[in-house]
Amino acid sequence: MYTQALDIPDQAATALVAPPSHLQPVASAAQARSQSHFDAVMDADGKIEPQDWMPEAYRKTLVRQISQHAHSEIVGMQPEGNWISRAPSLKRKAILIAKVQDEGGHGLYLYSAAETLGTSRDQMLEALHTGRAKYSSIFNYPTVLWADVGVIGWLVDGAAIMNQIPLCRCTYGPYARAMIRICKEESFHQRQGFESLMVQMQGTQAQRDMVQDAVNRWWWPVLAMFGPPDTDSPNTAQTSRWGIKRISNDDLRQRFVDATVPQAKVLGVTLPDADLKWNDSKKCHDYGAIDWDDFWAVVNGNGPCNKERLSNRVNAHTNGQWVRDAAQAYAAKQRARAQHDLMEAA
Ligand code: BYC
């Protein structure tokens, strides 16, 4: 969607033949102008578009973050997809199918945005399928109860919106624009999760217990989802300078806690943290220690569902090869037909 009319040089190929920096010619006047245009856009908090010159490190950071984000949306279809065939009513099934489809759509907008940076969809998928690329830690936990689906909507989508609203203002145009639509849909997802839990909380004691059990299991992984503490976040300083990250991991986490505590009260569930309390002098909630060892174990491939998620993804891609082949054959046929019609008309 964004790549049409763009002529992006093959950066990987040029990198291979580029001489070491000390042998490279002094930056030309044109390069200096490009750099100062980029700096001026950063200073003015404007937008960089795909056809604009950008530093290689800015491009690489965006490819890293946007592709991880896309992979998270695609892998994130699995935990809830697991419940489509078992949703308790036709209404809940229809809602869940639409939500999971939305996540697939988000992944596609984001892959398209990353492609404008000169990386191909195949390269990104290869990195995911071989386990080199990261995706959000949160999707490596199992959905064992129907209540887990509601909690994903309420807490996981709630955390995602908190993190993603600031991305609508990021300096890379295609990413910022993709995020606007994604955030609108995520807000709906969050509301539907909360509504589903409200209904369950008005049901039987067994239903209320299931909701509480799901909240107990998801709360801490959701807090970790915002990323490591600011003191251990190697990317924050630079991405903040470039106007990609607008609010730090810890500040977003704090905002999420403060927004969620009153919602939990309305719902009638307890958040599983004995240290969670309002701090009147700081005007925010204190909360307990996050288990960062567990977080890194999950990020490094050793969470409860990492292997299952990745093998499902690889199998889906392999089994979908015929669809891609058919789409390409159809496109080739259309092109040939258009060319034939053109010749007939001439
Ligand atoms: N999981 O320096 P840091 C959704 C990595 S999908 C795994 O703070 P950064 C949804 C991080 O990548 C929501 N890895 O990094 C879908 C970095 O490693 P690398 C997904 C994590 O980039 C379906 C290292 O730790 N959202 O909403 O400044 C159903 C150091 O971290 C995680 C996005 O992707 C993690 N949780 O900040 C329902 C949003 N956290 O890359 C819902 C876009 C950190 O240097 N991404 N790491 O090897 C971002 O905003 C940022 O990339 C992050 C991390 C805040 C996630």
Residues whose N, C-alpha, C, O or C-beta is under 5 A from the ligand:
A	BS01	BYC	Q65 Q68 H69 S72 E73 G76 M77 E103 K134 Y135 S136 S137 V156 D157 A160 A224 M225 F226 G227 P228 D232 S233 P234 N235 T236 V299
